[in-house]
Amino acid sequence: MAKQKKSTFERLQHGGMNRKQRRELERRMNSEGPGLEVVHLDAAGIDIGNESHFVSIPPDRDESPIREFGSWTADLVRMADWLKERGIRTVAMQSTGVYWIAVQEVLEQAGLEVYLVNARGTKNLPGRKSDVQECAWLRKLHTYGLLRNSFRPPDEIRAVRTIWRQRDRWVKECGRAVQQMQKALTTINVQLANAISDISGVSGQAILRAIVAGIRDPWELAKLRDPRIAASEEEIAHSLQGNWREDVLFELRQVLEAHDFYQKQIAGCDQELVKYTAAIASREMPEKTDLPKGASELPCSKPVRRRSKRPRKNQPGFDLATELRRTMGVDLTRIDGIDVITAQVIFSEIGPDFSAFPDEKHFASWLTLAPQRDISGGKVIRHIPAAGRNRVANALRMAAQSLCRSNSYLGARYRRLRTRLDGPLAVKAMARYVACLIYRMVTKGEAYVDRGAAYYEGRRVEKERQALQRRAASLGLKLVPAT
């Protein structure tokens, strides 16, 4: 009879390790130390897993310095008690998926200091990798202070972040539903999108719901158009002459129902955002900053539109801009390219406290917007592409791309970068500059004032003139003005 495999719970109930794990542990623990300065004496390392976690403590603290604990809450509490009994004060673990969240919460509630580290900075020694080796290696790296703790916003900001990310997922699903509506209409040759630019608007939704309800007369459907749209009733009626297939109409009906569901979920997220945002303390707004000496604000070439009282599509149903100014202490939307949604992404991912970043260079590096290079012998060997996906960095890249036709200081700077760098590099460089502006506004409490494109062009011309004068002086020449 074949031996029945034990579950993780049954296996961990008996405790201990197998012979192979004990030999590996003995080999690792008997190895000579690297001779580095001990930074965290009472340190432990945890290898996070789905079913169980391996924990390593200094070998002189217990007969079995490496133990395996289950992922259920009772075993996590037992893990915390065991670490405290062995005199452990700080623990290092990798940010593996979402499995580390419950472990960190239990350990922090027990009074332990938790270092959440990036797996890229904890690469193991060459050779075969195992969970036992990994937790012992984490402990050694943490003992000698070779690991950097990851940034985590406060609890109240994490709550806002959870709701905002969930809302963002519903907005994306809503966009996919609109695309599927367009696909269904094209299948039955209803060219409504050629007459109405947005089928998710008032006119488009009214016509689609009338089609699902059974109305097929194109002239009757065209009467549902909003008077404000540019397309005439006759144009819309011609675009609504299709071949009404029942299977595609069924698809359209279900997509409309899904779209309504997503809209309902977005409204529910907005209600939660109001509750969590209101619980965050207010910060003082800075006074208006005057323009620098010799700078004049250049008027925008586009006509100024009056702000509508109704929120724009996909924006929260409450006054998000006022709440952001209250909680952040500055108006980030004064920066050209930063809209309310981008400012909310920054607030939900970081919060109003930037003290975790010593300066703007560290902030740009955390955003993966700083250049990464391998340098040997004073020469750049290669450029390393930024690894990871940072939501704030992606939002700032989109903000930088929107500056292409902006008649502002930032717009002129971005167009200058585009002449010197490739497209992606120019976007990254501009996003980094905007990130530094945001850091200065939040940390110093200063209001941003746009100095205009003419001010930037004037400074650029002056710098080029000075550079030419230095070049001429080095050659023993002198520049003479043409006029």
VENHU-V537823 format. One record per residue. N is the residue number from 1. SS is DSSP state (a for helix, b for strand, c for the rest). PSI is psi in degrees with one decimal (* if undefined). OMEGA is omega in degrees with one decimal (* if undefined). Layout:
# VENHU-V537823
N;SS;PSI;OMEGA, N;SS;PSI;OMEGA
This chain:
# VENHU-V537823
1;c;130.7;-177.7, 2;c;143.0;179.9, 3;c;128.1;-178.7, 4;c;133.4;-179.6, 5;c;132.1;-179.5, 6;c;147.8;174.7, 7;c;167.9;179.3, 8;a;-38.0;-179.7, 9;a;-45.9;-179.7, 10;a;-37.6;-179.1, 11;a;-37.3;-177.7, 12;a;-16.3;178.7, 13;a;-30.2;-178.0, 14;c;-17.8;176.9, 15;c;-175.9;178.3, 16;c;178.5;-179.3, 17;c;160.9;177.7, 18;c;177.5;-173.7, 19;a;-39.7;-178.9, 20;a;-40.0;178.7, 21;a;-36.5;178.8, 22;a;-41.8;178.1, 23;a;-41.8;179.4, 24;a;-40.6;178.1, 25;a;-44.4;-178.4, 26;a;-39.6;179.3, 27;a;-41.0;-178.5, 28;a;-42.3;-174.8, 29;a;-25.5;179.9, 30;c;-2.9;179.4, 31;c;151.8;-178.8, 32;c;146.2;178.7, 33;c;158.7;-178.4, 34;c;-5.9;178.3, 35;c;21.1;178.9, 36;c;165.7;178.6, 37;c;132.3;179.7, 38;c;120.6;-179.7, 39;c;-45.5;178.7, 40;c;100.2;-177.6, 41;c;-44.1;-177.8, 42;c;67.3;-174.0, 43;b;152.1;175.9, 44;b;158.3;177.5, 45;b;140.1;-178.0, 46;b;127.1;171.8, 47;b;112.5;-174.4, 48;c;136.1;176.5, 49;c;-179.8;-179.8, 50;c;-51.1;-177.0, 51;c;-31.3;-176.6, 52;b;166.5;-179.7, 53;b;135.6;176.1, 54;b;130.3;-175.4, 55;b;132.7;179.1, 56;b;132.6;175.8, 57;b;168.7;177.8, 58;c;141.6;-174.4, 59;c;-18.2;-179.9, 60;c;2.9;-178.2, 61;c;-20.1;-175.6, 62;c;154.5;176.6, 63;c;-32.5;176.4, 64;c;85.9;-173.9, 65;c;-10.6;176.5, 66;b;123.1;-179.4, 67;b;157.8;178.9, 68;b;130.5;179.5, 69;b;148.8;179.0, 70;b;172.1;-177.4, 71;c;-6.0;179.0, 72;c;159.8;-170.1, 73;a;-39.5;-179.0, 74;a;-39.5;179.1, 75;a;-30.8;175.7, 76;a;-38.0;175.9, 77;a;-39.5;177.5, 78;a;-35.9;176.7, 79;a;-45.6;179.7, 80;a;-41.1;178.2, 81;a;-40.7;179.9, 82;a;-40.5;178.5, 83;a;-40.9;179.5, 84;a;-37.1;177.7, 85;a;-29.0;-179.5, 86;c;10.1;174.6, 87;c;23.3;179.9, 88;c;135.3;179.5, 89;c;-29.8;-177.3, 90;b;144.9;-175.3, 91;b;139.8;175.8, 92;b;135.1;177.3, 93;b;156.7;-178.4, 94;b;152.6;178.1, 95;c;77.1;-177.4, 96;c;107.7;178.5, 97;c;-129.6;175.1, 98;c;8.2;-177.1, 99;a;-21.1;-176.6, 100;a;-17.8;-172.0, 101;a;-48.8;-179.4, 102;a;-37.9;179.4, 103;a;-44.8;-179.3, 104;a;-41.8;-178.8, 105;a;-42.0;179.7, 106;a;-42.5;-178.3, 107;a;-38.8;178.7, 108;a;-35.8;175.6, 109;a;-27.7;177.7, 110;c;-1.5;177.3, 111;c;12.9;-180.0, 112;c;146.8;175.8, 113;b;123.6;-174.4, 114;b;127.8;173.2, 115;b;114.8;176.0, 116;b;113.5;-171.2, 117;b;156.0;177.6, 118;c;136.0;-177.9, 119;a;-24.1;179.4, 120;a;-23.2;179.5, 121;a;8.1;-177.5, 122;c;34.2;-178.7, 123;c;136.8;-175.1, 124;c;170.4;175.4, 125;c;157.4;177.7, 126;c;146.9;-178.5, 127;c;-173.7;-177.6, 128;c;134.4;-178.4, 129;c;138.3;174.6, 130;c;166.1;179.2, 131;a;-36.0;179.5, 132;a;-45.7;177.5, 133;a;-39.4;-174.8, 134;a;-47.6;-178.1, 135;a;-37.1;177.7, 136;a;-36.9;178.1, 137;a;-39.9;176.1, 138;a;-42.1;-179.7, 139;a;-41.8;-178.9, 140;a;-44.5;178.1, 141;a;-40.6;-179.1, 142;a;-32.3;179.1, 143;a;-39.5;-178.3, 144;c;13.3;174.4, 145;c;34.6;-177.4, 146;c;6.0;-178.4, 147;c;143.9;178.1, 148;c;134.8;179.6, 149;c;141.4;179.0, 150;c;154.3;178.4, 151;c;131.4;174.3, 152;c;126.0;179.6, 153;c;167.6;178.4, 154;c;169.4;-176.2, 155;a;-41.5;-177.3, 156;a;-33.0;176.9, 157;a;-35.4;178.1, 158;a;-33.7;176.6, 159;a;-43.3;176.9, 160;a;-39.3;179.7, 161;a;-41.9;179.4, 162;a;-45.8;-178.8, 163;a;-40.6;-177.6, 164;a;-39.3;177.0, 165;a;-39.6;177.2, 166;a;-41.2;177.9, 167;a;-39.5;178.7, 168;a;-38.0;177.0, 169;a;-40.5;178.5, 170;a;-36.8;177.5, 171;a;-41.1;178.5, 172;a;-40.1;177.2, 173;a;-36.1;177.3, 174;a;-38.4;176.6, 175;a;-38.4;176.9, 176;a;-36.7;177.6, 177;a;-39.5;178.0, 178;a;-39.9;177.2, 179;a;-37.9;179.2, 180;a;-33.5;173.3, 181;a;-45.3;179.6, 182;a;-40.5;179.4, 183;a;-41.7;179.8, 184;a;-41.1;178.9, 185;a;-40.6;178.7, 186;a;-34.6;-179.8, 187;a;-39.7;179.9, 188;c;15.0;175.4, 189;c;38.7;170.9, 190;c;103.7;-172.9, 191;c;51.3;-178.0, 192;a;-33.6;-177.6, 193;a;-20.8;176.6, 194;a;-21.1;178.8, 195;a;-33.0;-179.8, 196;c;125.0;-174.4, 197;c;-30.2;-176.1, 198;c;107.2;-179.7, 199;c;-8.0;176.6, 200;c;2.9;178.5, 201;c;-167.8;-175.8, 202;a;-50.0;-177.9, 203;a;-45.6;-178.8, 204;a;-45.1;-179.3, 205;a;-37.3;178.3, 206;a;-41.2;-179.9, 207;a;-41.7;-179.6, 208;a;-41.1;-179.2, 209;a;-30.8;175.1, 210;a;-36.8;177.0, 211;a;-44.8;178.6, 212;a;-32.9;179.8, 213;a;-11.4;175.6, 214;c;0.4;179.4, 215;c;128.8;-177.7, 216;c;-14.7;-178.3, 217;c;116.8;-177.0, 218;a;-33.1;179.6, 219;a;-34.0;175.5, 220;a;-36.7;177.0, 221;a;-36.3;-178.6, 222;a;-24.4;178.5, 223;c;-13.6;-179.8, 224;c;-2.2;-179.6, 225;c;147.2;175.0, 226;c;136.8;-177.7, 227;c;-17.5;-175.2, 228;c;-14.7;-177.3, 229;c;154.7;-173.9, 230;c;-31.0;-176.2, 231;c;139.6;179.1, 232;c;166.1;179.2, 233;a;-35.8;179.3, 234;a;-41.3;179.3, 235;a;-41.9;179.5, 236;a;-38.7;179.9, 237;a;-39.4;178.1, 238;a;-33.1;-179.4, 239;a;-13.0;-176.8, 240;c;14.1;176.5, 241;c;99.6;-176.9, 242;c;177.0;174.1, 243;c;109.9;-168.5, 244;c;92.9;177.1, 245;c;132.2;-175.5, 246;a;-36.0;-178.9, 247;a;-39.2;179.2, 248;a;-35.6;176.3, 249;a;-36.0;174.6, 250;a;-41.8;176.7, 251;a;-43.5;-180.0, 252;a;-37.7;179.2, 253;a;-44.3;-178.7, 254;a;-35.6;178.2, 255;a;-38.9;176.3, 256;a;-40.6;177.0, 257;a;-40.4;177.3, 258;a;-39.8;178.1, 259;a;-41.5;177.3, 260;a;-37.9;178.5, 261;a;-43.5;179.6, 262;a;-39.6;178.1, 263;a;-37.2;177.7, 264;a;-40.4;178.7, 265;a;-38.0;177.5, 266;a;-41.8;177.8, 267;a;-37.5;176.6, 268;a;-38.9;176.8, 269;a;-36.3;178.3, 270;a;-39.8;178.1, 271;a;-39.7;177.9, 272;a;-36.9;178.8, 273;a;-39.1;177.6, 274;a;-41.3;-177.7, 275;a;-47.1;-176.7, 276;a;-33.6;179.8, 277;a;-36.0;-179.9, 278;a;-23.7;-178.8, 279;c;-7.3;-178.6, 280;c;137.3;-176.0, 281;c;154.7;-179.9, 282;c;156.3;176.1, 283;c;151.9;-177.3, 284;c;138.7;177.4, 285;c;138.5;178.1, 286;c;159.4;176.1, 287;c;160.9;-178.2, 288;c;132.1;179.7, 289;c;132.9;179.9, 290;c;161.0;176.7, 291;c;149.5;176.0, 292;c;162.6;-178.6, 293;c;128.1;-179.8, 294;c;-2.0;-179.3, 295;c;142.5;176.9, 296;c;135.7;-178.4, 297;c;125.2;-177.5, 298;c;127.6;-180.0, 299;c;146.6;-179.1, 300;c;141.7;-179.3, 301;c;-22.0;179.8, 302;c;143.6;178.7, 303;c;142.0;179.7, 304;c;123.6;-179.4, 305;c;143.7;176.6, 306;c;137.6;-179.9, 307;c;130.4;178.9, 308;c;145.0;177.9, 309;c;-27.4;178.6, 310;c;138.9;179.3, 311;c;148.0;177.2, 312;c;164.2;-176.9, 313;c;139.3;178.8, 314;c;0.3;174.2, 315;c;151.4;179.8, 316;c;153.3;-177.6, 317;c;1.3;177.1, 318;c;175.0;-176.8, 319;c;84.4;-176.6, 320;a;-34.7;-178.0, 321;a;-41.6;179.2, 322;a;-41.2;178.7, 323;a;-37.8;178.4, 324;a;-40.7;177.5, 325;a;-36.1;-179.5, 326;a;-44.1;-174.7, 327;a;-37.3;179.9, 328;a;-24.9;-179.2, 329;c;-7.5;177.6, 330;c;161.5;178.1, 331;c;95.3;-177.9, 332;a;-22.1;-179.2, 333;a;-7.5;174.1, 334;a;-22.5;176.0, 335;c;126.0;-178.5, 336;c;128.8;-177.5, 337;c;-20.2;179.1, 338;c;111.8;175.9, 339;c;-174.4;-175.6, 340;a;-39.2;-178.8, 341;a;-43.3;178.3, 342;a;-42.0;177.5, 343;a;-37.0;178.4, 344;a;-36.1;175.9, 345;a;-43.3;178.1, 346;a;-44.1;-179.0, 347;a;-42.9;-176.5, 348;a;-27.3;-178.9, 349;a;-28.7;-175.4, 350;c;-44.4;-175.4, 351;c;-178.6;-178.6, 352;c;-6.9;-176.8, 353;c;112.6;179.5, 354;c;18.8;-175.7, 355;c;-16.6;178.2, 356;c;-17.1;179.9, 357;c;117.0;-175.8, 358;c;-38.6;179.8, 359;c;-179.6;-176.5, 360;a;-24.2;177.4, 361;a;-41.9;176.2, 362;a;-37.5;179.0, 363;a;-45.0;178.1, 364;a;-34.7;177.7, 365;a;-39.7;177.5, 366;a;-31.7;177.8, 367;c;-0.7;-175.9, 368;c;30.4;177.5, 369;c;-7.3;177.7, 370;c;145.7;178.4, 371;c;137.0;179.3, 372;c;122.0;-176.2, 373;b;148.6;168.1, 374;b;119.8;-176.8, 375;b;129.8;177.7, 376;b;126.6;-178.9, 377;c;27.5;-179.1, 378;c;5.5;-179.9, 379;b;144.1;178.2, 380;b;116.9;-179.2, 381;b;-46.1;-178.1, 382;b;159.8;172.6, 383;b;129.9;-177.2, 384;c;121.8;177.5, 385;c;145.6;-178.4, 386;c;130.4;179.3, 387;c;144.6;178.3, 388;c;164.3;-179.6, 389;c;111.2;178.8, 390;c;121.4;-176.4, 391;a;-37.6;179.3, 392;a;-41.7;179.2, 393;a;-41.0;177.6, 394;a;-40.2;178.1, 395;a;-38.1;179.6, 396;a;-31.6;175.5, 397;a;-42.2;177.3, 398;a;-37.4;177.0, 399;a;-38.1;179.4, 400;a;-39.4;179.6, 401;a;-29.6;-179.5, 402;c;-7.1;-177.9, 403;c;5.2;-173.2, 404;c;-42.5;-178.1, 405;c;18.3;-178.1, 406;c;132.4;179.6, 407;c;59.9;-176.2, 408;c;177.2;178.8, 409;a;-46.2;-179.6, 410;a;-37.5;177.8, 411;a;-42.6;177.4, 412;a;-38.5;178.5, 413;a;-41.4;-179.6, 414;a;-41.8;178.7, 415;a;-33.0;175.6, 416;a;-41.2;178.2, 417;a;-36.0;-179.7, 418;a;-28.1;177.6, 419;a;-18.8;-177.2, 420;a;-30.1;-173.6, 421;c;163.7;172.5, 422;c;163.6;-175.7, 423;a;-56.1;-179.2, 424;a;-37.5;179.2, 425;a;-38.0;178.1, 426;a;-40.1;177.9, 427;a;-43.6;-180.0, 428;a;-42.9;179.8, 429;a;-40.7;179.0, 430;a;-37.6;177.1, 431;a;-37.0;177.4, 432;a;-40.4;178.9, 433;a;-42.0;177.7, 434;a;-38.5;177.7, 435;a;-39.1;177.5, 436;a;-37.7;175.9, 437;a;-43.4;179.4, 438;a;-41.1;179.6, 439;a;-42.4;-179.6, 440;a;-39.4;-179.9, 441;a;-45.2;-174.9, 442;a;-42.4;-175.6, 443;a;-35.0;-178.2, 444;a;-8.1;178.9, 445;c;34.6;-178.1, 446;c;145.5;176.5, 447;c;142.5;-179.1, 448;c;135.4;177.3, 449;c;124.4;179.7, 450;c;127.9;-177.4, 451;c;-5.7;175.2, 452;c;155.1;-179.5, 453;a;-33.0;-179.1, 454;a;-36.3;178.3, 455;a;-41.8;178.6, 456;a;-43.8;-179.7, 457;a;-38.2;177.4, 458;a;-43.6;177.8, 459;a;-38.5;-179.9, 460;a;-44.0;179.3, 461;a;-39.6;179.1, 462;a;-40.5;177.9, 463;a;-40.5;178.3, 464;a;-37.6;178.0, 465;a;-43.4;178.3, 466;a;-37.8;178.4, 467;a;-39.5;177.3, 468;a;-37.6;177.8, 469;a;-42.1;177.7, 470;a;-40.0;179.0, 471;a;-42.1;179.0, 472;a;-39.6;179.6, 473;a;-36.3;178.4, 474;a;-25.1;177.5, 475;c;4.5;-179.9, 476;c;23.9;-179.4, 477;c;174.4;-179.6, 478;c;133.4;179.6, 479;c;137.2;178.3, 480;c;125.9;179.3, 481;c;145.4;-179.7, 482;c;-32.4;179.4, 483;c;*;*
